[in-house]
Amino acid sequence: MTYEHIVTNIRNKVFHPIYFLMGEESFFIDSITEMLEEHVLEEDYRAFNQLIMYGRDVDYLTIANQARTFPMSGNYQLLIVKEAQDVKDIEKIEPYISAMPDSTILVINYKYKKIDGRKSLAKLIDKRGVLFEAKKLYDNNIPDWINKYLRSKDYGITPKAAQIMADFLGNDLHKVRNELEKLMISLPQKSLISELEVERNIGISKDYNVFELQSALAKRDVFKANRIIAHFGSNSKENPVIKTVILLYSFYTKVLKYHYAPDKTKNTVASLLGVNPFFLTDYQDAAKNYSIGKIADVIAVLREYDLKSKGYGANNLDDSELYKEMLYKILH
């Protein structure tokens, strides 16, 4: 069952006896749990029928015994086990799951780990309730996630603003969500969030960011690229070399894919590269300005500065100097 399906069911008050939420992306686990806390019980019943346990404080028997009790009033008892990865022998809860009354909704947060889907516990949970693995999103999926999250709140965002946020914030969804909340507090519903709003309310520069650097490099705009790099070098805490190298590596490998794409029609090649068609111009420009051989050289440069940013062969150069060196080698 997908995250979207689970969330839709909860909003429609379609509940399952057990939710076993596992995996690397804690945001999805926390979000589903928060929605269950909000929707299962009316506020008047929460003090009596909602219980939160922590894995470090309980064992599987404590959970099982509580799960078999009945609500003091109302239709449900909501039992949430947070940090359940700390529960010793959690798999021993299996015999007790089928014995839970229909009035119990058991939510197990098993963060950063997962149980073996081939074993009987996983199969039982999947049959009786929800077995959900929360996977980390790849960086290139973050702009789309930002769009979906804002649409669910009745906001919009320009492709460029979403990309700038994704490049700056990375794939920590808790962090991204917090910054989106800041934007929504400052703007009325149905607003279309632009890069100017991102700069004004979050502090991410609309002019000095990796997206703008990629655009300048694609056009081989030496002046603009040097201006951005100078800004990065003087603000290296917010713009570490290693982060820029990773993003540029992704950009140039996609340019290489563009060179080899048999079908260069807009939507087809955008799908191949995994980018929004809105940004395809940068890849087209870069393909014109960088031959396949030059891209291979650029990728080698980026690998070199990946090592140097980690202290290997950097010869005590600071980030500003590393940036200048790297840019010169990319452009010449």
Residue pairs with C-beta under 8 A, 6 or more apart in sequence:
1 130
1 131
1 132
3 28
3 31
3 32
3 132
3 134
6 19
6 32
6 130
6 132
7 31
7 32
7 35
9 15
9 16
10 32
10 35
10 36
10 39
11 35
11 39
13 39
15 36
15 40
15 76
15 105
16 105
16 128
16 129
16 130
17 97
17 100
17 102
17 104
17 105
17 106
17 128
17 129
18 97
18 100
18 105
18 106
18 107
18 108
18 125
18 128
18 129
18 130
19 32
19 33
19 36
19 105
19 106
19 107
19 108
19 129
19 130
19 132
20 108
20 110
20 115
20 122
20 125
20 129
20 130
20 131
20 132
21 28
21 29
21 32
21 33
21 107
21 108
21 109
21 110
21 130
21 132
21 134
22 29
22 110
22 111
22 113
22 114
22 115
22 131
22 132
22 133
22 134
23 29
23 110
23 111
23 112
23 113
23 114
23 132
23 133
23 134
23 135
24 112
24 134
24 135
24 136
25 134
25 135
25 136
25 137
25 173
26 111
26 112
26 134
26 174
27 134
27 173
27 174
27 177
28 132
28 134
28 173
29 109
29 111
29 134
30 109
30 174
32 107
32 132
33 80
33 82
33 107
33 109
36 78
36 80
36 105
36 107
37 46
37 50
37 78
37 80
40 50
40 76
40 78
40 105
41 49
41 50
41 74
41 76
41 78
42 74
45 71
45 73
45 74
46 78
48 71
48 72
48 73
48 74
49 71
49 72
49 73
49 74
49 76
49 77
49 78
50 77
50 78
50 80
51 66
51 77
51 78
51 79
51 80
52 80
52 81
52 82
53 62
53 63
53 66
53 79
53 80
53 81
53 82
54 81
54 82
54 83
54 86
55 81
55 82
55 83
55 84
55 85
55 86
55 87
56 83
56 86
58 81
58 87
59 87
59 88
59 89
60 87
60 88
60 89
60 90
60 92
60 93
63 79
63 81
63 87
63 93
63 106
63 108
64 93
64 96
66 79
67 79
67 96
67 97
67 100
67 104
67 106
68 96
68 99
68 100
68 101
68 104
69 77
69 104
70 77
70 101
70 103
71 77
71 103
75 103
76 103
76 104
76 105
77 103
77 104
77 105
78 105
78 107
79 104
79 105
79 106
79 107
80 107
80 109
81 87
81 106
81 107
81 108
81 109
82 109
83 109
83 111
84 90
84 108
84 109
84 110
84 111
85 110
85 111
85 112
85 113
90 108
90 110
90 115
91 115
91 119
91 121
93 121
94 120
94 121
94 124
97 106
97 124
97 125
97 128
98 124
98 128
100 106
106 129
114 133
115 121
115 122
116 122
117 123
117 126
117 131
122 131
125 131
136 171
137 145
137 171
137 173
138 171
139 166
139 170
139 171
139 250
140 250
140 274
140 275
141 171
142 165
142 166
142 169
142 170
142 171
142 176
143 159
143 162
143 163
143 165
143 166
143 276
145 173
145 176
146 157
146 162
146 165
146 166
146 176
146 180
147 156
147 157
147 162
149 176
149 177
149 180
150 156
150 157
150 180
150 184
150 193
153 184
153 189
154 189
154 190
155 183
155 184
155 187
155 189
155 190
155 191
155 192
155 193
156 190
156 191
156 192
156 193
157 192
157 193
157 194
158 192
158 193
158 194
158 195
159 276
159 278
159 279
160 194
160 195
160 211
160 278
161 193
161 194
161 195
161 197
161 198
163 211
163 276
163 279
164 195
164 198
164 204
164 206
164 209
164 211
165 176
165 179
165 180
165 198
165 202
165 204
166 176
167 209
167 210
167 211
167 247
168 204
168 209
168 210
169 175
169 176
169 179
170 243
179 202
182 201
182 202
183 193
183 197
183 198
183 201
183 202
186 197
186 201
187 193
187 197
187 201
191 197
195 206
196 206
198 204
198 206
199 205
199 206
205 231
206 212
207 228
208 228
208 231
208 232
208 235
209 228
210 243
210 244
210 247
210 248
212 224
212 228
213 225
213 228
213 229
213 232
213 244
213 248
214 247
214 248
214 251
214 282
215 221
215 282
216 224
216 225
216 228
217 225
217 248
217 251
217 286
217 330
217 331
218 255
218 282
218 283
218 285
218 286
218 289
219 285
219 289
220 289
220 331
222 331
225 327
225 331
226 327
229 323
229 324
229 327
230 320
230 323
231 239
232 239
232 244
232 319
232 323
233 318
233 319
233 320
233 321
233 323
233 324
234 320
236 318
236 319
236 320
240 309
240 319
241 305
241 308
241 309
241 319
241 322
241 323
241 326
242 306
242 309
242 310
244 323
245 302
245 305
245 306
245 309
245 326
246 306
248 302
248 330
249 299
249 302
249 303
249 306
251 282
251 286
252 286
252 290
252 295
252 298
252 299
252 302
253 299
254 273
254 274
254 275
254 283
255 283
255 286
255 287
255 290
255 295
256 292
256 295
256 296
256 299
257 272
257 273
258 264
258 269
258 273
258 283
258 284
258 286
258 287
259 287
259 292
259 295
261 268
261 269
261 272
263 269
266 277
266 280
267 277
269 280
269 283
270 276
270 277
270 280
273 280
273 283
275 283
290 298
298 330
301 326
301 329
301 330
302 326
302 330
304 313
304 329
305 322
305 325
305 326
307 313
308 314
308 317
308 322
309 319
309 322
314 322
317 325
